[in-house]
Amino acid sequence: MTKEKLSEHIRSIVFLTEEQLKLALSHFKPANFQRNEFLVNEGEVSKHIHFVVKGCLRIFFIREDGQEATRHLAFEQQFATGLASFITETPSREYIQAMEETELLRITRKDFYYLLNIIPAWEKFYRNYLEIAYINNLQIYQREVTKDAELRYKELLDHNPEIVRRLSNKVVASYLNMSPETLSRIKSRR
């Protein structure tokens, strides 16, 4: 039952034969994390791609001024990893943290690349993942450069209100690149 959503997600991106899908799914292993538990700390290698079955993962880094900057939030039926560390097998500059009690299906880098070698359509799946990651990062950059704090918050409410509903003001503020105080002021005016 747990792998049903993952199966649907994979099939929404690529066509795999039943045999290929069964093989791919066999490499995803369940893992559970408590609220605020870290999956990866800065300096560790990100060794897995995580599919969120239930809960939320946050990928963030610490800025020079000591403040947290949230780069990505992954909720149910989304993937997350410290992609640069995963690809290069070098220490991560980011943290991956469970924001709620979180149930995952995850695949190791070794198994992921094994699937790339034996299932031709897995390349398309990976390309889709990389394209989504690139677009997300570009949108974050453009949001930071072109929009003021109030507009960033308004757009978050319009496009992804779940973030505001499920996460603390501190995390939402770090995702929007503003102080918690600024976020509180903006929320009080709405």
C-alpha positions, 0 to 999 in steps of 0.5 A: 500500500505504501508504494502505491503512491510512489508507483502512481507518481513514477507512472505519471512521469514515465512509462515502465513495464510492470517488470521495470516498475516492480524492479524500481520500486524494490529499491525504495526502502521505507524510513520514518523520522520524528518531527525535527529529526535530521536526515542529513547534516551539513558536512554529511553526504546526501546518500538518498533521494526521498519520496515523502509518503506522509509528512514534510521535509525541509532542505535548508542551509545556514547563512553567514549571519547565522540565520537559516535559509530554507531552500525547499519544502517537500510534502506528500508525493514529492521528492527531496534530496540535497541534489549537489551532494547526491550527484557529486558524493561530496559533503552537503552544505545543506541540512535535511530535516523532517518538519513533522512525523514523516514517512518516506520511501527512499532510494540510495544513490547506488541503486538510483544509478543502477536503475539509470543503467538498466532501465532506459526510461529511468533517464527520462524520470531523472531528467524530469526530476532535475528539470523540476529542481532547476525550475524551483531554484530559478523561481526562488531566485527570481522571487528574491530578486524581483518581489518585496516581502509582502508580495512574496507572502501573498504569492505563497498564500495563493500558490501553496497555502499548505506551507503557512498552515503546516509550518511554523512562522520561523520556517515560513519566514526562512523560506520567504527570506525574511525575518519572523518579525517581518512575517508577523507584521505582514500577517497582522495587516491581512 
